[in-house]
Amino acid sequence: MAAFLLGAVLLIVQPQIVPSRPAINSNAETSSQSVQRELLKKTSQKNDFKESIHSNGSCQQLPQTIIIGVRKGGTRALLEMLSLHPDIAAAESEVHFFDWEDHYRNGLQWYINQMPFSYPHQITVEKTPAYFTSPKVPERVYNMNQSMRLLLILRDPSERVLSDYTQVFYNHMQKHKPYPSIEQFLIKNGELNVDYKAINRSLYYIHMQNWLKYFPLDHIHIVDGDKLIKDPFPEIEKVERFLKLSPQINASNFYFNKTKGFYCLRDGGRERCLHESKGRAHPQVDTRLLEKLQEYFHEPNKKFFELVGRTFDWH
């Protein structure tokens, strides 16, 4: 009888798990490691959560910041520059947890296993550019952590389309596979082919609306990718402030490499540049076709500026 009564008392006082719902709280702070551990235990599909703790006190944890996009907007440059800060621990590769079903089905334990080891005072960051344009991702990120701080880097939509094509073109060239000219993608029946995926990815206001259903605007910092290329330090300063990091990155951490034609990094006396695949020359496009592409983006860009309350120097 005593055992029965004890069990009944424990049942009454046991905390109940309340499912998350999209009630935005812009003042909520990033979850602590202890909260993240509880979240993992509750949501791990395999219910076999194991925390990997290194002997030096570091451990793998869920990211508190995600670079969500955009593809060919400068996400790798942003991650490399942000990694100059000692309080940042960055995942090396694109994880594709929230947008690839095979990965998402593995659960949060699998996700955390893809993260770098970090100390309690550090912010873990991962970047997957496809997140921004994937319809399912905003809700999935919200369900994991509604206080997530998101970084979005954008550049001129027309230039982004050309970069998008250039990346796929070179990927085919390396495999010795033929690939159509960019005109064959941009033109269909004599008109601009608005069904071209690269064009759709540059319709920023459509994808941004989806994110704003779950996250307030003050949880999404937009980095100007065009300015990051021309003068990176001011843009990185803004990112430091957004993530509430102490100002550790300096102008001396950047130097212009005349051979490559873009800025490289200087970290503790060690110099490094982005991979040679970055900064490739875009294909030559007929001026009239380029103007038609820029004209197409004029109205969507205007809608995006109104949505985020900010303008960018785009054509």
Secondary structure, 3 states (H helix, E strand, C coil): CHHHHHHHHHHHHCCCCCCCCCCCCCCCCCCCHHHHHHHHHHHCCCCCCCCCECCCCCEECCCCEEEEECCCCCHHHHHHHHCCCCCEEECCCCCCCCCCHHHHCCHHHHHHHCCCEECCCCEEEEECHHHCCCCCHHHHHHHHCCCCEEEEEECCHHHHHHHHHHHHHHHHHHCCCCCCCHHHHHEECCEECCCCHHHHHCCHHHHHHHHHCCCCHHHEEEEEHHHHHHCHHHHHHHHHHHCCCCCCCCHHHEEEECCCCEEEEEECCEEECCCCCCCCCCCCCCHHHHHHHHHHHHHHHHHHHHHHCCCCCCC
